Amino acid sequence: MTESQPLSRATLALLLILAAILGAGAMLLVQRLVPAMSTNRAAMEGVVHDYVMAHPELIPDAMDALRARQAAEAVNANRDAIVQPFASAWRGAKAPKANVVVYMDYACGFCRASLPEIDKLVNADPDVRVVYRELPVLSEESRTAALWSLAAAQQGRFQQFHDSLFAADGLTDQSIRQAAQKAGLDMAAAQKFAASDAAAAEIRKNLSVAGEIGVTGTPAWVIGDTVLSGAQSFAMLQDAVKKAEDTRS
């Protein structure tokens, strides 16, 4: 039987960096692979320090991996608050294999540019549900639009309002009310709901959860355990959905 060879310092450093990114469970595995290191924290830190100093290009990749892991943990901790739609603020499959959650602001040009990609995704995959979450971060009009959007969802007219307002030329109080009228809302009931504690609470919840999962702007997407920022192409959304479906199966 061939005697096992000791790990090189480079291999050991990579294992330790990976363990630091993946968490405590992976660190225990490394300690089992290298028993002598398990009780010598200084030795482990020295190996990692020397290797990182020699290969600083590893740091951005390591930080990206760490942020992705932290975001995935936060998504799992807030799963219901993310994927359960507010009233009728969703489209697609009633029993989805994958949820595509998109945080939007009606004043966001990149959100508007994402609408055709969402259409393509829903039309291409009958097992996908798109859940819309209001995240008004750009202006006071954004918040007004978000509150009226929730009122439209509460009346079962979300998609009509959503499409009409994004098609409008600019976001103003007038364009918001015109979109509500075009969507066929009961205007008095919508205005009352938009001013309600329930609508305000939904906005607060979205802002809070967005902060926890690392979302700071729109559009932002949660697909499975993955958080994506900015406008995404149909192909990129499809890839994320496939990854989420593969992970679930």
N, C-alpha and C positions, 0 to 999 in steps of 0.2 A: 504493500500500500504506500502510495506517495505521501510524504509529509506535507501538510498544507503550508503555503508560503505566507509570511507576515504581510499585512497590507502596507503598501507604500504610503508615505506621508500625504501625497497628493490624493490618493484614493480615500484615505481616512478623512482628510479635510473635506472632500466632497460629501462623504457620508454624514459628517457632522453638520455641515451646512444644510444638507437636505433634511436631517433630523430636526434642526432648529426651525426650519420652515414648516415641516409637517406636524410637529408637536411632540408631546411627551411620549406617545406610544412608539414613534420612530426612534426617539433617543434611547429608549430601553432596548430596542432591537440592536442599535449600534453598540451599546454597552455589552450586550451578550456576545456580539461578534468580536469585541475587543475588551475582554474582561479586565486587562491591566489598566485600561483608561477609566473604568467605571468608578474608581475611588480617587481618581486624580484629575480634578476639575481643571487645575492649572495646566496640566499637560494637554487636555482637550482644547482649552482656550488658546494655548500657544500654537497648536497645529493649525487651527482655524485662522488665527490672526496672521500667521506667516503666509498661509496660502492666499488669503484674501488680499494681503498687501502685494503679493506677487501677481495676482490676477484680479485687479479692481473691476474689470468688466463683468464680474459675477454679481456685483452688488445690485445693479438695476434689475437683473433677472430675478435675483433672490427676493428683492422687495416686491416686485410684481407678483411673484408666487405667494408671498406672505399676505399681500393685500387680497388676492383672490381667495385664499383660504379663510381669511377673516370675514370677507364678504359672504362666502358660502355658509359659514357658521351663523352669521347674523340673519341670512335668509331663512335658514332652517328654524331659527328661534322665533321668526316672525311670519312663518309660512301662511297661516290662515289670514292674517291681516294683509298679506300681499296678494294672494291668489283668489280670495273670495270677493267677487265683484260687488260693487255697490249697486243694488237694484238692477236696472237693465244696462249698466255700463260694460257690456261685453258683447262679443259676436263670435260665431263659429260653433264648434261642437258643444253639445249639451253635456256629454260625458267624455271629456277630452283625455287624450293620452299625454298631452303636453299643454301647459299654460304659457302663453306669451303675455307677460304683464308689461305694459308700457306706461311710464310716467310722462305726462304731457302738460304743456302750458299753451294756451290758445294764442299767446303773443310770440310763440317760438317758431321761427321760420324753418328750422330743421325738423320740427314736429310736422309741420305742413308738408315738407318734402318727403317725409316718411310714409305718408298715407298711401301712395301707390304701392309701396313695398308691402305694407300690411294687407292690402287688397290681394296682391299676388299670393301671399302666404296663405291666407284664408281660402282662396280659390283652389290652391294647389294641394292643400292638406286638409281633408275632412275631419281629421282627428285633433286639430288644433283649436284651442279657444284663446282669443285675444281679450285680455282684461284691461280696461282703461282706468288709470288712476290719475286724479287731478293733483297737479303739483304746481301751484301758481307761485312762481319765484321771480318773475320778470317785472311786474308792474301791478299797480292797484287794479287796473282793468283786468289783469290776469285773474286776480282773486274774484272779482265780480263775475267774470265768465265762468270760472270754476264752480261757483255757488249756483249759478243758473244751470250749468251742465248737470249738477247733482239733482236739481229740481226736475230737469228733463228726464233723467234716469229714473227718478221716483215716479214719474208719470208714464214710464215705459216708452219714452220718445228720445232716448239718449242719442241713438245713431243719427236721427234726423237733425237734431240740434247740432251735434258734433260736426256733421258734414256741412251744414248750412253756415255755421260760424267760421269754419276754416276756409270756406269759399268766399267769405266776405272780404271786402277791400279795406283792411285795417280793423283794429280792435278798439271799439268805443262803446260807451253805454248804448248809443243808438243801434250799432250793429249787433250788439248782444240781444237787445229786445227784438230787433227785426228777425234774427235767427230763431228766437223763441216763437215768434208768431208764425214763421214759415214752417217750423217743426210741428205746429198745431197744438202748442201747449195751452192749458188753461192758465192764462196770464196771472190772474189774481192768486190762484193756488201756487203757481210757480214762484211769484214774488214773495209770498208768505214763507214758503219752504226755504228759499234762498237766504232769508233772514233768520232762519231757525237755528237753535242750538245744535240740532242734529247735523245740519249741513256744516256748520263751523267745526263740529267735533270730527267729522270725516276729513276735513282739510288738515286739522291739527294732527290727526293720526297719520295721514299720508306723509306730512312733513317730518314727523318724528321717525317713522319707519325708514323713510328715505335717508335720513341722517345716519341711522344705525347701520344701514347696508352700504354706506359710502356714496350715495347719490347726492350730487350737489347741483345738477343742472338737468335740462331736458333737451331732447328725449333721453330717457334711460329705460333699460329693459331688464327684466328678470325672467330668465328662461331656465327652468330646473334650478340648479344651484349657482348659475352663472349670472353675474351682473355686467351688463354692457352699457357703455356711455356713448352718447352721440348718435347721429343718423347711421342706420345700418342698411346695407343692401339686402335684397331678397335672398341672395345666396348665403350671406352671413347669418341671416335669421334662420334659414333652412338648416344650416350646419349646426347652429345652437339647438334647434328643436330636435334634430336627429341625435345629438349628444344626450339631450335630456331624456328622450325616449329610450335610447340604448341603456342609459344608466338605470332607468326605472324597470326595464324588462329583465 
